Structures are given as C-alpha cells and as structure tokens.
C-alpha cells in the first residue's frame, strides 16, 4: 500500500455533542466519502472523551475509512492539535464538522501544496447555503475576510477550511489562549517565521447556518478576540489603539465595518450577492459589527465569555 499523502482532521467546533451537531457532521462525512481524490488519505474525527458514549453508531457507515480519535481536550483548537499529532499524512486538512466540502475539495488542497512548495498553509472559500439573501450576505460578511477572488497569497487562515504542511502545524499549533476566535495569534506566529499563506477558491465548503443566534455568538466572540489578541500580542496591527481604552471601541468598530463593506463590494459576486443587493449588504455590515461591541467591552474589562456554543 502506498504511503498516506493527506490526513483530514474533522472537529465540531460549534454545538459539539448535540443532535444538530451530529446531523451536520453526517452531511460532512457523506461529502468526504464522495471526494474525487485518488491518493491515499486518512480521515480522523477527533472528539472529547466526554462525548464518547454519545457518538452515533452510523458514522462509519457514511465514511467507512473514518477513524475515531478521543482525547481529554475540550476546546476545538486543542482537538485539532491532537488530530494533527496523530495524523500520518504530510498534508493535514482541517475541516469543521458543519462544513460540507465540494467533491474536489481534497484534490484541490493536495494540488495546491504540490504546485506551490513555498506555501505552508492553504485556505479555501467558505459560503453559507444561500437560501435567502440574508444568508448569502451573512456568509459574505463573515467568511470572505481572506478571499482574493482567485488563487493567491493571503494574510489569514480559515481555521474551519484549511490545509497545513504537517511539520508547520506541529511547530505552530492552534493557540488555545482566548477561545475559538484567536486565529490571528496563530496567523502572526506562522507569518513571522517566514511562512506563506495561500487562498485556494477551489477548496470550497458550505457552512451550516443557524440564523441570528449563531450570528450573535460569532460577533460577540469576534469582537472579544479583536481586543484580546492585541492585548496578548502587542505586535499585531493596530494594537496601539488599545492605549485609548474604551475610546478604542469606536475606532475598531468603524475600521471593521469599513473593511466588511469593502469585502462586500469586492467579493459579493462569489457569494451570490449581486450589485443591486449591495445597499442591504452595507446596512447589514453596520448591524453585525455593532453586535461585536459587547465582546470588545468585555475584553477591555478583563472578562471572559462564559456562554457560547463555540468551544
């Protein structure tokens, strides 16, 4: 048997252990079973030991080659790190349990690494299913931050839809210091070490969408992380703004809203948002970034997010 080229680590970061999470995971496993990649690959579902008894019996029927890995970790980042440590492939794909990959997702990841030996991390395009305009615009605002329209260098990593050279991920594991939205700390460590990041639109996934409850959770966590990552690492861009204390919040709010609006204008067509939908998209950008303010305040007060469906 030929050596395993790629490993795919699957972790449920949202609502882990509940029935909705298992149902989302089933859709992801079905999509992985239908991948058109022809090389040797292993699929690792990494879960906390506390959920061992609740894992459904039908998962292996959906993806016969699936391996279950149980660890004592409870956070999504540490579960991903645990998966990377036991992975046997040179390339490690990271996929959240509620992200359904296109048929060519794995092939696109492996090809990107082979065609671009100077790049250490590749990230794909993540969309929501897009049944309504609200859903499409929410996907655009939340998921397009690393989009480049076409394949090219990026300054971010999609921690729900990405691939790493295993050696790089082992050297720079996901940081579990501020929760599931601390990816900026991860990105900066990797980039400062001289590694390059690549955006690969063919690595496309469809992320489950839970409506405003999910959006509120995302935005509170995102606002919290906006402040917290700069408290932890003052070298991150715009960390100096924190010297203004509570007055930094309006500046971050305006900056993030403008950036979100700019992404709507640049990448809307890739997320099913037409030019005539842009007024709605820009209004929603203001609304969702307003929802981040409570998380920013919490971080500035030195608090922690106690209630979240993200782990």
Secondary structure, 3 states (H helix, E strand, C coil): CCCCCEEEEEECCECCCCHHHHHHHHHHHHHHHCCCCCCCEEEEEEEEHHHHHHCCCCHHHHCCCEEEEEECCCCHHHHHHHHHHHCCCCEEEEEECCEEECCCHHHHHHHHHHHCCCEEEEEEEEEECCCCHHHHHHHHHHHCCCCCCCCEEECCCCCCEEEEEHHHHHHCCCCCCCCCCCHHHHHHHHHHCCCEEEEEEEEEEEECCCCHHHHHHHHHHHHHHHHHHHHHCCCCCCHHHHHHHHHHHHHHHHHHHHHHHHHHHHHHHHHCCCHHHHHHHHHHHHHHHHCCHHHHHHHHCCCCCCCCCEC
